[in-house]
Amino acid sequence: MAMQDEQKQEQRRSMMLNEPISRVIPKMAIPTIVAFLINSIYSLADTYFVSSLGTNATAAVSVNSSLDQLIMMCGSMLALGANSYIARLLGKGDDKKASRVLSTAFFTAFAIGALLMAFGISFMTPMVRLLGATPTCEQYSVDYATYVLLAAPFMASSFVMNQCLRSEGSAMLSMIGMGFGGVLNCVLDPIFIFGFDMGVAGASLATAISKLVSFAILLFPYITRRSVLHLSVFNYRPSKDIITEIVSVGSSSMFRSGLAVVASIMLNDIAGNISDSVLAGIGVSTKIMMFPFSIILGFGTGFQPVVGFNWGAKQYDRVKESYGFSSRVALLGSIIMGVIVAVLADYIIVLFAGEDLEMRKIGALCIRLQCLALPVHAWVTVVNMLCTGLGNAFFAFLLATSRQGTCFIPIIYPLAYFFKANGVATAQAVADILTLVFAIPIIFTMLAKIKKAESEETKKYADGHS
């Protein structure tokens, strides 16, 4: 058994360093894309089943998307930072230290998630008001937040396990963990919401149970030693270099998630002041756009460990090839997805809005505008993942915080002031276009860095054989 596991681990290493880029990136990305899509499906399933309870209930689920993002923030910094560092360590062949990084990130994420759970339960009503709940949807928001908060420690640490499985090339195991929980949520939603007559609280309970099941599945390969990395409390030995690497690279994800929460709260507050229909329409359109966004993010997440692994192994030609291949695929794929979703926007939004004409109008407009900006979002995501994979924390931070921070927060209030509901629907698409201001100079700098490292390695090789 140990021999078989070692052979599998060596096969994964060989795949990352030797297989053609056009095969290895899709092999890493497709399971991740599937997992993210399933995750989007069960997020949208909550909204779909709850929408039958009325616009106020739908608005409450939209408000609690900010809570999901807050929990994600607890784990994403540690997960993304660990992913990047582990991929580079495995590329160098330092498996033991990689396992220490995993264990440090996992137990820290669980503890932070537990603190969020305790705080949220203690201050439930003020919390949902802060997230943007209106008086008419406040109780629904409390009902939905209750069970999700109980699962927060498991959700936060699941992000770490999920990302670290990908960093070692085990994207399929990652997909199974996320995917099974997503399917289970779709099954449990109608049972708890309608069968047990729990309403919005039923959707929350279904989500919490599904997250716990995903946690158990993701934990299984680690505790049975079927992964390259070993998760153990004895490996929890945080050192200065581990903390520095995780935080420096992962902080970009934390700030991205944090700014996404701030942006979502601002958006909920502005939209809610107009009407619950606008709040629900913006929230539903955001969840619908999670489908193309999930494909883009899944592809980028599949690309990141490949480029990080090869950067650590000093195979710079494969680093450049990975970026070029990923950019072309991301641009072409996003154009195709954008056209399809824009054409179907009216038909999709009516599934959630029913006869609410204001919700349908705002939701469809928001979807179409974001489809126009989708190619920009896709390419900037690839550039962001390149920076993360190569361990450039500063550039990763700039790009990660631009979409819903630097480029979004300054424009949301002026657009809402001058154009009301239409301005709210326009804000994210405008912010996506503005991210090019950061991405273009960054990619030139990163390509120059790769070229310099390649030249230095070539010179070192030539000196060694002269």
C-alpha distance (Angstrom), angle and dihedral (degrees) to the residues before:
residue distance angle dihedral
M1 . . .
A2 3.81 . .
M3 3.81 89.5 .
Q4 3.81 91.0 52.2
D5 3.81 91.4 49.4
E6 3.81 90.9 50.6
Q7 3.80 90.1 50.2
K8 3.80 91.0 50.7
Q9 3.78 90.9 48.7
E10 3.80 91.5 50.4
Q11 3.80 90.1 48.3
R12 3.81 90.2 54.1
R13 3.81 90.6 50.1
S14 3.80 91.2 48.3
M15 3.81 90.6 48.7
M16 3.80 92.4 54.5
L17 3.80 94.3 47.6
N18 3.81 105.2 32.5
E19 3.80 114.4 23.4
P20 3.83 117.2 96.1
I21 3.81 111.3 -85.4
S22 3.81 91.1 -127.6
R23 3.81 87.7 61.8
V24 3.79 104.7 35.1
I25 3.83 97.4 50.6
P26 3.83 93.8 51.4
K27 3.81 88.6 43.6
M28 3.81 88.9 55.4
A29 3.80 95.8 37.1
I30 3.81 103.9 45.2
P31 3.83 96.9 64.0
T32 3.81 88.8 45.4
I33 3.80 91.7 49.3
V34 3.80 90.9 49.3
A35 3.80 90.9 49.5
F36 3.82 92.4 48.8
L37 3.81 91.2 46.8
I38 3.78 91.4 52.1
N39 3.79 88.2 47.9
S40 3.82 88.5 52.9
I41 3.78 90.8 47.7
Y42 3.77 94.5 56.2
S43 3.80 91.0 43.9
L44 3.79 88.3 53.7
A45 3.82 91.1 41.7
D46 3.81 89.5 63.2
T47 3.80 89.4 53.1
Y48 3.81 93.5 44.9
F49 3.81 96.4 51.6
V50 3.81 93.4 39.5
S51 3.84 91.1 49.9
S52 3.82 88.5 72.7
L53 3.83 87.0 66.3
G54 3.83 91.3 62.1
T55 3.80 143.3 -90.3
N56 3.84 93.3 -68.9
A57 3.81 91.5 56.5
T58 3.82 90.4 47.5
A59 3.80 89.6 50.6
A60 3.83 89.3 52.3
V61 3.80 92.2 56.2
S62 3.82 88.6 49.4
V63 3.81 89.8 52.5
N64 3.79 91.4 51.2
S65 3.79 91.6 55.0
S66 3.80 82.8 82.4
L67 3.81 88.8 58.8
D68 3.81 90.4 53.4
Q69 3.80 88.8 51.2
L70 3.80 90.4 48.9
I71 3.80 91.1 54.2
M72 3.79 89.5 45.7
M73 3.79 88.8 53.9
C74 3.83 89.3 57.6
G75 3.80 91.5 59.5
S76 3.79 106.1 23.1
M77 3.82 97.4 72.7
L78 3.79 91.7 53.3
A79 3.81 92.9 39.0
L80 3.79 97.7 51.0
G81 3.80 94.3 39.8
A82 3.81 91.0 49.5
N83 3.82 91.6 45.9
S84 3.80 92.6 54.8
Y85 3.81 95.4 44.4
I86 3.81 94.4 43.4
A87 3.81 92.7 50.6
R88 3.80 90.4 53.4
L89 3.82 92.7 45.1
L90 3.80 91.9 50.1
G91 3.80 89.3 48.2
K92 3.82 87.1 57.3
G93 3.81 91.5 45.0
D94 3.83 96.7 -113.3
D95 3.83 98.1 136.5
K96 3.83 96.5 158.0
K97 3.76 94.9 57.7
A98 3.80 89.8 44.5
S99 3.83 88.4 58.6
R100 3.81 89.8 51.5
V101 3.80 89.4 53.2
L102 3.82 91.1 51.1
S103 3.82 94.1 49.2
T104 3.79 93.0 46.0
A105 3.81 92.4 51.2
F106 3.82 94.5 43.3
F107 3.81 99.2 52.5
T108 3.79 92.8 40.5
A109 3.82 91.2 52.5
F110 3.82 91.4 49.5
A111 3.81 91.1 52.2
I112 3.82 93.3 48.5
G113 3.81 90.8 48.1
A114 3.82 89.4 51.8
L115 3.81 90.5 53.0
L116 3.80 90.9 51.0
M117 3.82 90.0 49.4
A118 3.81 92.2 52.4
F119 3.80 93.3 46.4
G120 3.81 94.4 46.0
I121 3.80 94.8 49.0
S122 3.81 91.2 47.4
F123 3.82 93.7 50.8
M124 3.80 102.0 27.7
T125 3.81 102.0 144.4
P126 3.84 96.9 42.6
M127 3.80 87.9 46.8
V128 3.84 96.2 55.8
R129 3.80 90.0 44.9
L130 3.79 89.1 52.9
L131 3.82 89.6 50.0
G132 3.80 89.4 58.1
A133 3.81 106.6 -91.0
T134 3.80 114.0 160.2
P135 3.83 121.0 -142.5
T136 3.82 89.8 -102.8
C137 3.81 94.7 54.9
E138 3.81 100.1 30.1
Q139 3.82 97.4 103.1
Y140 3.80 91.4 46.5
S141 3.82 88.2 52.5
V142 3.81 91.5 51.6
D143 3.82 90.6 49.3
Y144 3.80 91.8 51.8
A145 3.81 95.9 44.8
T146 3.81 95.8 51.5
Y147 3.81 102.4 77.1
V148 3.81 95.7 29.6
L149 3.80 89.6 60.3
L150 3.81 91.0 53.7
A151 3.81 88.8 59.1
A152 3.84 94.2 46.9
P153 3.86 97.8 104.5
F154 3.81 91.2 50.7
M155 3.81 93.0 44.9
A156 3.83 92.7 50.4
S157 3.81 94.4 49.1
S158 3.82 91.5 43.2
F159 3.81 88.7 63.4
V160 3.80 88.7 59.1
M161 3.82 95.0 48.9
N162 3.78 91.0 44.8
Q163 3.80 95.1 52.2
C164 3.81 94.2 42.2
L165 3.81 92.7 52.8
R166 3.79 87.1 56.4
S167 3.80 92.5 47.7
E168 3.82 90.0 61.4
G169 3.81 92.8 46.1
S170 3.83 97.3 -100.9
A171 3.79 96.4 125.3
M172 3.82 92.4 144.2
L173 3.83 92.4 59.9
S174 3.78 88.5 49.0
M175 3.80 90.8 51.6
I176 3.80 93.0 50.6
G177 3.80 91.5 51.9
M178 3.79 95.3 50.3
G179 3.78 96.1 33.6
F180 3.79 99.3 53.2
G181 3.79 91.4 51.0
G182 3.80 90.2 50.8
V183 3.79 93.9 51.8
L184 3.81 90.6 46.8
N185 3.80 90.7 52.9
C186 3.82 91.7 54.9
V187 3.81 89.1 52.6
L188 3.80 95.8 45.9
D189 3.83 97.2 45.2
P190 3.83 98.3 75.7
I191 3.82 91.4 37.8
F192 3.81 94.1 57.0
I193 3.82 98.6 32.0
F194 3.82 97.6 47.0
G195 3.82 108.4 7.0
F196 3.83 94.4 51.9
D197 3.83 91.8 27.3
M198 3.81 91.6 -128.8
G199 3.81 95.3 139.1
V200 3.80 115.9 -165.7
A201 3.82 91.1 -6.3
G202 3.82 87.8 60.5
A203 3.79 90.8 59.2
S204 3.79 89.1 50.8
L205 3.81 93.1 49.7
A206 3.81 91.4 48.1
T207 3.80 90.0 52.4
A208 3.81 93.2 47.7
I209 3.82 93.7 50.4
S210 3.80 91.1 47.5
K211 3.81 91.2 51.5
L212 3.81 90.8 51.4
V213 3.81 91.0 51.4
S214 3.82 90.7 49.5
F215 3.80 89.3 50.6
A216 3.82 91.5 53.6
I217 3.81 92.9 48.3
L218 3.81 93.2 48.4
L219 3.81 90.7 47.8
F220 3.82 93.4 52.7
P221 3.86 100.1 77.5
Y222 3.80 90.7 48.1
I223 3.80 98.4 50.6
T224 3.84 92.2 42.3
R225 3.84 91.7 50.0
R226 3.81 93.1 -120.7
S227 3.78 92.2 130.6
V228 3.79 131.4 73.6
L229 3.81 88.3 -121.1
H230 3.80 123.0 64.7
L231 3.80 119.5 -142.9
S232 3.79 112.9 -154.2
V233 3.78 139.2 142.7
F234 3.82 86.1 -126.8
N235 3.81 88.5 61.9
Y236 3.79 90.1 56.0
R237 3.78 96.5 108.3
P238 3.79 109.1 135.8
S239 3.79 112.1 -160.0
K240 3.77 131.0 -176.7
D241 3.81 94.7 -102.9
I242 3.83 93.6 47.0
I243 3.80 93.2 49.1
T244 3.81 91.3 44.4
E245 3.81 93.7 50.5
I246 3.82 94.5 44.9
V247 3.79 95.1 45.6
S248 3.81 97.7 40.2
V249 3.80 93.9 53.4
G250 3.81 98.3 27.8
S251 3.80 94.8 48.3
S252 3.80 87.8 77.2
S253 3.80 88.8 62.3
M254 3.80 92.2 44.8
F255 3.79 92.6 51.8
R256 3.81 90.3 43.9
S257 3.80 90.4 53.5
G258 3.79 91.5 41.8
L259 3.78 92.8 51.1
A260 3.81 89.3 45.0
V261 3.82 87.6 57.5
V262 3.81 91.5 48.1
A263 3.81 91.7 46.3
S264 3.81 91.1 47.4
I265 3.81 91.9 50.1
M266 3.81 90.7 49.1
L267 3.79 90.8 47.6
N268 3.81 92.6 47.6
D269 3.79 91.4 48.1
I270 3.80 94.3 49.8
A271 3.81 94.8 42.0
G272 3.82 92.5 44.9
N273 3.81 90.7 53.4
I274 3.81 88.3 57.4
S275 3.84 96.3 46.0
D276 3.79 143.0 -56.2
S277 3.82 87.0 -106.9
V278 3.81 91.5 61.0
L279 3.82 90.7 44.5
A280 3.81 90.9 50.9
G281 3.82 93.0 43.5
I282 3.81 93.7 52.6
G283 3.80 91.2 44.6
V284 3.80 94.3 49.9
S285 3.81 93.3 45.8
T286 3.80 89.2 51.4
K287 3.81 90.5 54.2
I288 3.81 92.0 46.3
M289 3.80 90.4 52.1
M290 3.80 88.0 52.8
F291 3.82 86.3 81.5
P292 3.82 97.7 65.9
F293 3.81 89.7 32.6
S294 3.82 89.5 53.8
I295 3.79 91.2 52.8
I296 3.80 90.9 49.2
L297 3.80 93.7 45.4
G298 3.82 91.8 43.8
F299 3.78 90.8 52.2
G300 3.80 91.6 47.4
T301 3.79 91.0 47.4
G302 3.80 89.3 52.6
F303 3.80 90.3 50.0
Q304 3.82 95.9 48.1
P305 3.84 101.0 67.3
V306 3.81 90.8 43.2
V307 3.78 92.5 55.3
G308 3.83 91.9 41.3
F309 3.81 92.9 48.4
N310 3.81 92.2 50.9
W311 3.80 92.6 43.2
G312 3.81 88.7 55.0
A313 3.83 89.5 48.3
K314 3.86 90.2 48.3
Q315 3.80 93.0 -121.5
Y316 3.79 93.5 143.4
D317 3.79 95.9 167.4
R318 3.81 88.4 62.4
V319 3.81 90.5 47.2
K320 3.82 90.6 57.1
E321 3.78 92.8 42.4
S322 3.81 90.7 50.6
Y323 3.80 92.3 53.9
G324 3.81 94.1 46.6
F325 3.80 93.8 48.1
S326 3.80 93.1 45.9
S327 3.81 93.8 48.7
R328 3.80 93.0 52.6
V329 3.79 94.5 46.5
A330 3.81 93.0 45.2
L331 3.80 93.7 51.4
L332 3.80 95.7 45.9
G333 3.80 93.9 43.3
S334 3.80 93.9 48.1
I335 3.81 92.6 51.1
I336 3.81 91.2 52.5
M337 3.82 93.1 45.7
G338 3.81 92.2 45.9
V339 3.80 93.2 54.4
I340 3.81 93.4 47.4
V341 3.82 96.2 47.2
A342 3.83 93.3 43.8
V343 3.82 91.8 52.8
L344 3.82 91.7 48.6
A345 3.83 96.4 41.7
D346 3.82 96.9 106.8
Y347 3.80 93.1 47.4
I348 3.81 92.9 48.4
I349 3.80 98.6 46.9
V350 3.81 93.7 50.3
L351 3.82 89.3 64.2
F352 3.81 88.1 68.5
A353 3.80 103.5 27.4
G354 3.81 100.6 48.2
E355 3.81 107.8 -179.4
D356 3.82 95.1 -13.5
L357 3.81 98.4 116.7
E358 3.81 95.6 -175.8
M359 3.80 91.7 53.3
R360 3.81 91.1 47.8
K361 3.80 93.7 49.3
I362 3.82 96.6 48.0
G363 3.80 93.7 41.0
A364 3.83 94.3 51.7
L365 3.83 92.1 46.5
C366 3.80 92.1 50.6
I367 3.82 91.7 49.4
R368 3.82 94.6 49.7
L369 3.78 94.7 47.7
Q370 3.80 92.2 50.6
C371 3.81 89.4 48.8
L372 3.81 88.7 58.0
A373 3.80 90.1 55.1
L374 3.82 94.8 41.8
P375 3.87 97.3 101.2
V376 3.82 89.9 54.4
H377 3.80 91.2 48.8
A378 3.83 90.7 49.4
W379 3.79 96.1 51.2
V380 3.81 94.1 43.7
T381 3.82 88.1 52.2
V382 3.83 90.1 56.0
V383 3.82 90.8 49.5
N384 3.80 90.0 48.3
M385 3.81 91.9 51.0
L386 3.82 90.1 48.1
C387 3.81 90.1 55.8
T388 3.81 91.3 46.6
G389 3.81 93.6 46.7
L390 3.80 91.9 51.6
G391 3.81 91.6 47.1
N392 3.82 96.8 -114.2
A393 3.79 97.2 150.0
F394 3.80 97.6 178.7
F395 3.82 96.9 53.8
A396 3.80 91.2 41.2
F397 3.80 87.9 53.1
L398 3.82 93.6 49.8
L399 3.78 93.4 51.1
A400 3.79 96.4 39.4
T401 3.80 92.4 53.5
S402 3.80 97.6 40.6
R403 3.81 102.3 75.1
Q404 3.81 98.4 55.8
G405 3.76 98.4 14.7
T406 3.78 125.2 32.2
C407 3.79 94.4 24.7
F408 3.83 99.2 32.9
I409 3.80 110.4 39.8
P410 3.86 96.6 55.7
I411 3.82 93.5 52.5
I412 3.82 104.6 40.5
Y413 3.80 97.9 79.4
P414 3.85 96.7 44.1
L415 3.81 91.3 47.9
A416 3.82 91.6 48.0
Y417 3.81 91.7 45.9
F418 3.79 95.9 51.9
F419 3.82 101.4 31.3
K420 3.83 103.5 24.4
A421 3.82 113.1 -159.0
N422 3.82 92.9 -0.3
G423 3.80 89.4 54.7
V424 3.80 91.0 53.0
A425 3.81 89.6 51.0
T426 3.82 91.1 50.0
A427 3.80 99.7 48.5
Q428 3.83 101.6 86.0
A429 3.82 94.4 47.3
V430 3.82 91.5 50.3
A431 3.82 90.4 48.3
D432 3.83 90.7 51.3
I433 3.80 91.2 55.6
L434 3.80 91.7 47.7
T435 3.83 91.8 57.2
L436 3.81 87.5 76.8
V437 3.80 87.3 76.0
F438 3.82 87.5 70.6
A439 3.80 101.6 30.0
I440 3.80 99.9 55.4
P441 3.84 98.6 57.3
I442 3.82 90.5 39.0
I443 3.80 94.7 56.4
F444 3.81 91.6 50.8
T445 3.80 89.5 52.3
M446 3.82 93.2 47.1
L447 3.81 93.4 49.3
A448 3.81 89.2 50.3
K449 3.82 89.2 51.4
I450 3.81 91.2 52.7
K451 3.79 91.8 47.4
K452 3.82 91.3 50.0
A453 3.82 92.8 49.7
E454 3.81 90.2 48.5
S455 3.82 91.7 50.9
E456 3.81 92.1 49.1
E457 3.81 91.7 49.9
T458 3.82 91.5 48.3
K459 3.81 90.8 49.8
K460 3.83 91.4 48.3
Y461 3.78 90.4 50.6
A462 3.81 92.2 48.7
D463 3.82 91.9 48.6
G464 3.79 90.3 50.4
H465 3.82 92.1 54.3
S466 3.79 98.5 40.7
